[in-house]
Amino acid sequence: MSNRNTTALSIGKMTRIGVLAALGVVLSLIEFSPLPGAPFYKLEASGVAIMLAGFSMGAPAGIVTLLIKDLIGLLVHTGGGWVGQLADFIALAAFMLPAALLYARNKSRKTALIGMAAGIAALTVASVLANLYILFPAFGIKNGGDYIVPFTIPFNLIKGAALTVITGLIYKPLSPLLHEKIR
């Protein structure tokens, strides 16, 4: 039973999770606001690292990678504090989970794209609910509902589409590395 292949969390898997979490932190530092009317919505590519973890090692590894990234993010991103990191966790978990779970059942490009489309829908719904009931109240934004249609929904659709395109372009070339097939 000491076979390293049967170990639930091998050293290689822990290493890949750590590297992807670190990559996610670095990618989160490169951000911009695509919507002039809502500069607090920042677009960044850290979700790509989370998607790579979810597709290559499964949804639980994607969640652990996201959690590590956001805990480190508490130290790096001082502006939004715990509320900003909570928002990031909710949004990226909602995006990654449907995609990784569907992809685990049928590992094809078509399934990955269908999963990420479902992830975009889940990301958008989760972000609307999180903004209305957690984030806007925590930041003291009155009439937060006024931001939903013109800003929250378009931003999350843009974010999901961007993460889908980037992940779709780089996953296959990185797949051998992500699956520990390079020695």
C-alpha positions in Angstrom: 0.0 0.0 0.0 3.0 2.3 0.0 3.0 2.6 -3.7 3.5 6.3 -4.6 0.9 6.1 -7.4 -1.9 5.2 -4.9 -1.0 8.1 -2.6 -4.0 10.6 -2.7 -1.7 13.6 -2.5 1.7 12.8 -3.9 4.7 15.1 -3.6 4.4 15.8 -7.4 0.7 16.8 -7.0 1.5 19.0 -4.0 4.3 20.6 -6.0 2.1 21.3 -9.0 -0.6 22.8 -6.7 1.9 25.0 -5.1 3.4 26.2 -8.4 0.0 26.9 -9.9 -1.1 28.8 -6.7 2.1 30.9 -7.0 1.4 31.4 -10.7 -2.1 32.5 -9.8 -0.8 35.1 -7.3 1.6 36.5 -9.9 -1.1 36.7 -12.5 -3.4 38.4 -10.1 -0.9 41.3 -9.8 -1.4 42.2 -13.5 -4.9 43.7 -13.6 -6.9 46.4 -15.3 -10.4 47.6 -15.3 -12.2 46.9 -18.6 -15.4 48.9 -17.5 -14.7 52.7 -17.0 -17.9 53.1 -15.0 -16.9 50.5 -12.4 -13.2 50.7 -11.8 -13.4 48.4 -8.8 -14.0 45.4 -11.2 -10.5 44.3 -12.1 -9.8 41.8 -14.8 -6.8 39.5 -14.3 -5.7 36.1 -15.4 -5.2 34.2 -12.1 -8.2 32.0 -13.0 -6.1 30.4 -15.7 -3.9 28.8 -13.1 -7.0 27.5 -11.2 -8.4 26.1 -14.4 -5.1 24.3 -15.2 -5.2 22.7 -11.7 -8.9 21.7 -12.0 -8.4 20.2 -15.5 -5.2 18.4 -14.8 -5.7 17.2 -11.2 -9.4 17.5 -10.6 -11.8 19.8 -8.9 -10.5 19.3 -5.3 -7.0 20.2 -6.5 -8.5 23.3 -8.2 -10.2 24.4 -5.0 -7.0 23.8 -2.9 -5.0 25.8 -5.5 -7.6 28.6 -5.4 -7.7 28.6 -1.6 -3.9 28.9 -1.3 -3.8 31.6 -4.0 -6.5 33.6 -2.2 -4.9 33.2 1.3 -1.6 34.5 -0.1 -3.7 37.2 -1.9 -4.7 38.5 1.5 -1.1 39.5 2.1 -0.5 40.8 -1.4 -3.8 42.6 -2.2 -4.4 45.0 0.6 -7.0 47.1 -1.1 -10.0 44.7 -1.1 -8.9 42.8 2.0 -10.8 39.7 2.9 -13.9 40.8 1.0 -12.0 41.0 -2.2 -10.4 37.6 -1.7 -13.8 36.1 -0.8 -15.3 37.6 -4.0 -12.4 36.1 -6.0 -12.8 32.7 -4.3 -16.6 32.6 -5.0 -16.2 33.7 -8.6 -13.3 31.4 -9.5 -14.8 28.4 -7.7 -18.0 28.8 -9.5 -16.2 29.0 -12.8 -13.8 26.1 -12.3 -16.1 23.5 -10.6 -18.5 22.9 -13.5 -15.7 22.8 -16.0 -13.4 20.5 -14.0 -16.2 18.2 -13.0 -17.5 17.8 -16.6 -14.0 17.4 -18.0 -13.2 14.6 -15.5 -16.1 12.6 -16.9 -15.0 13.0 -20.5 -11.6 14.4 -21.3 -12.2 16.0 -24.6 -11.8 19.6 -26.0 -15.6 19.7 -26.6 -16.4 18.8 -23.0 -13.8 21.3 -21.7 -15.5 24.0 -23.7 -19.0 23.0 -22.6 -17.7 22.9 -19.0 -16.2 26.4 -19.3 -19.4 27.7 -20.9 -21.3 26.3 -17.9 -18.6 27.8 -15.7 -19.2 31.3 -17.3 -22.9 31.0 -16.4 -22.1 29.8 -12.9 -19.5 32.6 -12.5 -22.0 35.2 -13.5 -24.8 34.0 -11.3 -22.5 33.5 -8.3 -21.0 37.0 -8.8 -24.4 38.7 -9.0 -25.5 37.0 -5.8 -22.2 37.6 -4.0 -22.2 41.3 -5.0 -25.8 41.9 -3.9 -25.7 40.1 -0.6 -22.0 40.2 0.5 -19.7 42.5 -1.3 -21.7 45.7 -1.9 -23.0 45.7 1.7 -19.5 45.0 3.0 -18.1 48.0 1.0 -21.0 50.2 2.0 -22.2 50.5 -1.6 -25.8 51.8 -1.5 -28.0 50.8 -4.4 -25.7 48.0 -5.4 -28.4 46.5 -7.6 -27.9 49.5 -9.9 -24.5 48.0 -10.8 -25.7 44.5 -11.7 -27.0 44.8 -15.3 -24.6 47.5 -16.6 -21.4 46.3 -14.9 -21.5 43.0 -12.9 -23.0 40.8 -15.6 -21.0 42.2 -18.5 -17.7 42.1 -16.5 -18.2 38.5 -15.5 -19.1 37.5 -19.0 -15.9 39.2 -20.3 -13.9 37.6 -17.5 -15.2 34.1 -18.2 -14.7 34.4 -21.9 -11.1 35.7 -21.5 -10.3 32.8 -19.0 -11.9 30.3 -21.4 -9.9 31.5 -24.4 -6.5 31.6 -22.6 -7.1 28.2 -20.9 -8.3 26.7 -24.1 -5.1 27.9 -25.9 -2.5 26.8 -23.3 -3.9 23.7 -21.6 -3.1 21.1 -24.2 0.5 22.3 -24.8 1.1 22.3 -21.0 -0.7 19.0 -20.4 2.4 16.8 -20.2 3.9 19.0 -17.6 0.7 19.3 -15.6 0.2 15.6 -15.6 3.8 14.9 -14.4 4.7 13.1 -17.7 8.0 15.0 -18.1 10.9 13.7 -16.1 
